[in-house]
């Protein structure tokens, strides 16, 4: 099944925080994990007059490590795959992260990327549940056909009724599956990662969180983490604290902004201070900075508006100093 059209990403309409709820989440985060605050941390706060994430400094995001999650442009890609990929290259992107092959085979998708001058250095592909080695090995073969270096499990956290998992045993079982998937990925020459949402930060029945179990019970040599900065904040956790607790394991970040109502925003239009987070890039081990906005081309926006999100995101990261 085409993963791009089957990705189970929570919607803002069903889960958006109210302004009061967002501030409460920030307060809980600060109290529970020492978060420095939603807008900016005291050690690296934006100077007066600057917008969040626009602190000045000597460091910058390398342009050749800026990517975009193609889920951002899913409807536009379905309407015009070659034209959309070409537009991304004109914006300045050199690499992308796929979320399925838009109804093509892996070889056909690779040909479209090559024609546009892009590389899918990473891709979202769910590990089979229950885990099946043969199925996963076919996914790894597709990743190599596309030319990826990393393959990432995109989503977990809800039961069949849509409720957040609260049983620690469920996350312990997932950790075992992730280790198996990572071992096979390593044999195939690929790095394997896990992408979070807010559900991994929901307290479990034993007081731990799914994220703690996944980071504690997966092999660092086999499983890295692709930290979604938006969903981490929505889970009432400061990404800087997550980085400090998992040094060297945050090799990819989804750079996604949060508006004051808890919804999505184009980079620089929201409240997240990305410069403050990226100041810890070496501690984290970040290798890719991946632009994403989950609702970039959906109603009330048009599919083509996702290209504006892509342009704004690339320009924001290319200009950011921290």
N, C-alpha and C positions, 0 to 999 in steps of 0.2 A: 504494500500500500504506500502511496506517495506520502512521505512524512510531512511535507509542507502543508498539505491539506488536512492533516490529521493531528496537528500539533495542539496539545491540550494546554493552552495558556490561559490562566484566569483572566476574566474580563474586568475592566474598570467598573462597568455599570453594576456588576454583581458584588464587587468587593471594594469599591472606592471608599476611602476614608473621608469622613467629614473633616472640616477644618479643625474642629475640636478634637476629633479622633486622631488626626495627624499630630497635633501638638501633644496629645496624651501619649502617643507612641514614642515621640521624641523624648518626653519626660521619663517614660519607663526605660527607654534605652539608656538615658543618662544615668539613671539611678542604678540600673541593673548591671551595666557593663562599663560605666565610666565614659559614655559617649560624650564628645566635646560639644554636641549641639548640632541641630540639623543644618543650619546655614553655613557655619564655618567653625573650625576648631581654634582654640585660643592660641595654640602654638604657631598656626599658619593661617590666621584669619585674613580675609581679604581686606586690603586697605580701604579707608573711608572713601566712598564714592565709586568703588568697584562693584561689579555684580558678582554674585557667588561663582566661584570657580575661575575668577579672572585675576588671581594674585600674580604679582610680577616676580620673576626670578630668572635664573640662567638656564634652567632645565626646560626641556620641551619634549613632546611626544614625537619620536621619529616618524616622518611621513610614511616611510615604507613599512611601518608596523601598524598603520591605521587600516582597519577593515570595517566591513558592515555585514550585519546579519541579514541575509536576504529575505527572511521572514518579514522584515520591515516593508518590503516591496512585493509581497506575494501576489497581490491582485494585478499590479502593473506587469510583473514578470509573466503571469499567465496570459495577459493580453498581448504582450510584445516582448518576448524573451531577448532576441538579439538587440533590439533598440534600447531596452532598459539597461542591459549590460554595457552597451556602448556609451550610454549616458553616464553610467557610474565611472567608467574610465575617464571620460572627459572632465568629470568633477575632480578627479585626481586619485581615485582609489586604484590600488594595484592588486589588492587582495580582497577576497570576500569569504564569508562563512555561509555555506549553503544550509537549507532546511528542507532537503528533498531535491529532486531533479526536475520539477515542473513538468511532469508527465513524460520526460525523456528517459532514455537509458543513461547509465553513467557515462558511457562513451559519447553519446550525443550531447550530453550536458558539458562534458569536457571540451568538445569541439566548439560549442557556443562560447565558452569562456576564452578559449584560445583565440577565436576570431575577434573578440573584444579586447584582447590584451590583458585579461585578468587571470588570477590564480585563486582557486578555492583552497586556501591553505588549511581550512578547518571546515567541519561539517557536523550538523546535528543529526544523529541517528540513535534511536532508542535501542537499548539492549533488549533482547527477547525476554519476556516474563511469562511463564517460568523460563529460566535461562536455558538456551539451546546452543551448543557450540557451533554446530553446522550452519545454523541460520546466521549467527554472528560472524562467522568466517566469510560468508557471502557478502555481508555488509562491509567487512574490512577490505575485501577484494574490490568492491565498488569504490571505496574511499581511495584506494591506490590507483584505480583507473582515472578518477577525477584529478588525482595529483595532490591530495590532501596530506598534510603532515600530522594533523590532529583530528581525532574523532571524539565527539562529546555527547554524552547522554543528556537529553534536554529537559526532562520533566519527571517529577515524582511527588507523591505526597497526599493523594486522595484515594479513598476506598471506592467501591462500586457505587455507593450512594452519594458520592461527592463530598464526603466528610474528611477532614484532615485526619491522617493516621495519628493515633496517640499511643500505640503499643510499641515499646522499644524493640521488641522481637522483629517487627516488620523491617525496621531500619537495619538491624543486625543482619537479617537475611539479605537485604539489598547490598550491604557492604560486602558480603561474601560474593555475590554475583558481580559486583563492580571489580573485585579483585580478579575473578575469572576472566571477565571481559578485558581488563587491562593486561593480563598475562598474554592473551591471544593477540591483542593489539600490538604488544611489544614484539612478538614473534613476526608480525606482519610489517614491522618497521614503522608503526604509528604510535603517537602519544595519545593516551586515553584520558578524557576529562569528564567531570560532572558539573552540570549547570544547575544552580539553585533558583528557587523562587522563595516566597516568604514562608511557605509551609514547613520547610526544614527547621525553622526557628520556633515553631509552636511547641510549648512545653509538653513533654510526654508524661505518661503516668508515673514514671520513676523520678521525675524532676529534671531529666536531661532533655536534650533536643536531638532531633534527627541529624542536624548538622554536626553536632558534637560526636555522635556515633559514627557518622560517615567519615569524618576526618580522623577519628581515633582508631577505627577498625579497618581502614583501607591502607594498603601498602603505598607509601609515598613514592616508591620506585615505579608503581604501576598506575596510580590514579592521581591526577592533579585536579584542581578546581578552577572552573570558569565562573568567577564571582560576578553575579548580576548586581550592580550597585543600586539600582532602583529597588529590586525585590529585597535586597538586604536591608535597606532603610525601611521598607514596608514591613519587614519582620522585626522592626524595632531594634536593629543592631547597627552599630557604627562599622562601616567597612574597614576603617583603620584598625579597630580592635580585632576584627576577624583576621586581618593580615598579620597582626602581631602574634596572634595565637597559632598561625599556620604559615610560618616563614618558609618561603621557597616553594610553596604549593599552589599559589594563586598565579598561574601562568597566563591566564587570559581574563579579561574583564569585559563585561557588557556595559558600555557607557550609555546610560539611559537616564534622562532627567525626570524629576518629580515636581509636579506643580503644587501650589499651596493647598489644593483640595485632595491631594493624594493620587491624582491621575498622572498621565504621561505628558511630557513636554519635549519640544525640540531642545537640543543641547544649548545651554546658556540661557534659556527662557525659564528654567525652573530654579530650585533652591539648593541643589547639591553643589558643594564646593569640590569640584573634581581635582583642582590643583592640590588641595590639602591631602586628598587620597593618593594622588600620583606621586607626591613627595616621598611615599613609601614604596615606590615601584621596585627598587632593588631588593628591599626586604621581602616583598611579595614574590618576586621572580617573574614579573609581568613580561610577556613576550608579544602579546597582541592586545590592541585597544579597539574594541568592536562596537561600532555605533549601532544602536537599535532603538526603535520605538514601536511598540506592539500595535498601536492603532493608527499608524502613520497614513494609511490609505483607505481607512474604513469610514463609513458614515459618521458624522456629517462631512468628513473630508472625502475627496475623490481619490481614486488610485494614483493618479499622476502627482498628487500632492506629496506622495512618499518620496519622490525625487527631490522635492524641496527640503524635506527632512534630511535626506542623504547629503545634500549640498551643505546645509547649515551645520550638520554634524561634522563633516570633514573639515570645513573652514574653522569651526570652533576648536577642534583638536589641533589642527595645524598652527593656529595662532596662540594656543594656550602656553603660558610661561608660569613656572612654579618653582 
